[in-house]
Amino acid sequence: MDLKHLVLAGDSIFDNDGYVLGEAGVIEQLRCALPSTCSASKVAVDGDCIKHVKDQIADLPSNATDLIVSVGGNDARFHSALLSKVKHSNDLDALLSAPLDEFASDYRRMLDTAKATGLRLYVCTIYTAVPFEDPVWRQFVPLAINKFNEVIIAEAGAYGVPVLHLQDVCTETSDFSTVSPIEPSNQGGQKIVNLIVERVVGPRSA
């Protein structure tokens, strides 16, 4: 098996240590799950957005081989006020048209920077099953996030970058932190880690 050093970049999906109430966060879970030939580090920062990944990448360790980026959720959150205008799911396309164009442009710039590192690059979608208390948010947020995920998938596809679909693994209420419902819990973090190990280290690694 090849020697690998995985680097996690992006936001609190990977920098969730403050939301797991003393349990292991994603980076520690990843280190525990990796085979002895692999190691991992984190440059992700809680609260960061797409534009911040460029600065994170500047801090990559010299032995990095694989870069996994999970970012975009905070960018999408900036437009959460638009939910108050949604009466029907059909409203989302018009309301999100301009935000999605901006998101796509920012995401392309991020991919340009990440690809320029020469590392094997993977990106993650935004999970959608966040257990919001507000029924309006529960109804429309997943639909809105899927619009942003479509951008991530399309842009990554154009760059030939594999996508890790977090919305397919974090599907239960217990996958999200009791401290903040938008963050992964220890259980959700382990599911994310399992996906990373399967795709990046396992037999289907790119």
N, C-alpha and C positions, 0 to 999 in steps of 0.2 A: 504493500500500500504506500502511495506517495506521501511524503511529508507535507502537511498542510498547516497553515496558520490562518484561521478564519477571523475576519474583523467585522464586527457588527456596527453599522452606522445608521443614523436616523434619529428617531425620537424615543419616547418613553415606552414604546413597545419593546425595545431592547434595554432601555435604561429605567427599569421598573423597580429597582431595589427599594425605593421608598414607599412602595404600595403593597408589599407582600408581608407586612407585619412580622418581620424577623425571619421569614422563610427565605430560601434561596431565590434570587432574581434570575433573569434569563441568562446573563453571562455566566454565572456560577453553575447553573443547570447545564449549560452547553459544555462547559469545561468538564463536568462530571460525566457527560454522555459521550464525549469524544474518545476514540481509541488512543492508545499511547503514542501513536505516530502523529497525532494532531494536537494543536493548541488553539487558543482563541483569546481575543482581546476586544475591547469595546471603545469606540469613539462616539457612539450615540449619546445624545444629551436630551434629557427630559425637557419638553417644550419646544424643541427645535423644529424648524420648517424646512421645506425643500431647499431654500436659498442657503441654509446653514451647512448643508452637507459638504459644500466646497471647503469650508474651514475645517470641518471634521477630517476630510481626506488629507489635509495638509499635515495631520498628526498620525498618519498611518505608520505602523512599525515597519522596519526594514525587511522583516521576514514574512510579511503578509503575502498570502497566495490567493485568497478568496475574499471578496468584499460582498457583504450582504446588506442591502439598504432597505429599511422599513421606514418610510416617511410619506407624508401627505395628509395624515389625519388632522394635524393642527392647521394646515392650510385650508382644509375643508371646513373646519370649525369656524374660521373667520366669517363664513357666510351663513352661519346658523340662524341669524336673524331673519333670513329669507323664509324660514319655515313658518313664520307667523302669517305669511301671505299665501301659503299653500292650502287650498280647499280640496284639491283633487290631485291624484298622482300625475295627471296630464299637465298640471301647472309647472312641474319641475323642469321640463325642457326649456321653456322660455325663461324661467327665473335663473337657471343655472348656466345659460348659454355663455354669457361673458365670463363668469367665474371659471368655467371649464376651459375656456380658451386661454385664460391666464395660467391656469394650473398646467395645461399641456405645454405651454411655452416654458414655464419654470422647470417642469419635469424633463423636458428635452435638454435644457442647459445642464441640469444635474447629471443626466446620463452622459453627456459629452465629457464632463469633468471626470466622472467615475470611470468611463471607458478609457480615458487617457492615462489612467494609472497602469494599464496593462494587466491588471489582475483579472481573474475570473470573477465576473460580476453577476449577482442575482438581485432581484428586487422583490418586494412583497406588496401584496394588495392590502387594503384597509379592511379590518374585520367589520362585520355588519350587525352582529347579534348583541350589541351593547344593551344591557338591561336598564334602559332609562325608565324613571318613574312616570314621566309625563307621557300620557297615551298618544298625544300628537307626535312626539318625538319617536316613540316606539313604532308608530305607523309609517312615518315618512322618512326618518333618518336612514334606515337601510336602503330605501329606494334612491335617496340622494347619494349615499356613499357608493352605491353601485355605479352611478354615473361617473364618479371620480375613478372608480376601479376600471371602468371601461377605457378611460384615458391611460391609466398606468399600463394596462395590458396592451393597448394599441401601440403606445410609444415604445415600450419594452420590446414588443414584437418587431417593430421597425429597426431596432438596434440589435436584434438577435440575442436579447438578454432573457434568460429563463426567469419565470415568475413563480413565486411561492404564494399560493392562494390561502392567506390566513383566514378568510371568511369561511373556508371549508373545514377548518380544524377548531376554531374557537366558536362553538355553537351553543354552549350551555351557559346558564347564568353563573355557575360556579367557575367558569373560565375567566371571569372578570373580578377585579379587586373589590372588596367591600369598602376600601378606603376611598376609591374613585372608580366608578363603573366603566370609565373609558380606558382603564389600564388593565393589562393582563394580571390575573392572579398567579399564584404558584402553579396551580393546575393548568391554567391557560398557557403560562410560560413553558411548561413542560411539553405541551402539545406543539407549540411553536418550535421548540428545540428539536423535538422528534422529527418534524418536517424538514428542518435544516439539515440534520444529520442524514436523513434518508436521501435528500436531493443533492447535497453538496459533498458528502463523504461516501455515501453508499454507492452501489453498483450503477445507479443512474446518474452519477455525478457528471457534470459537463466538463 
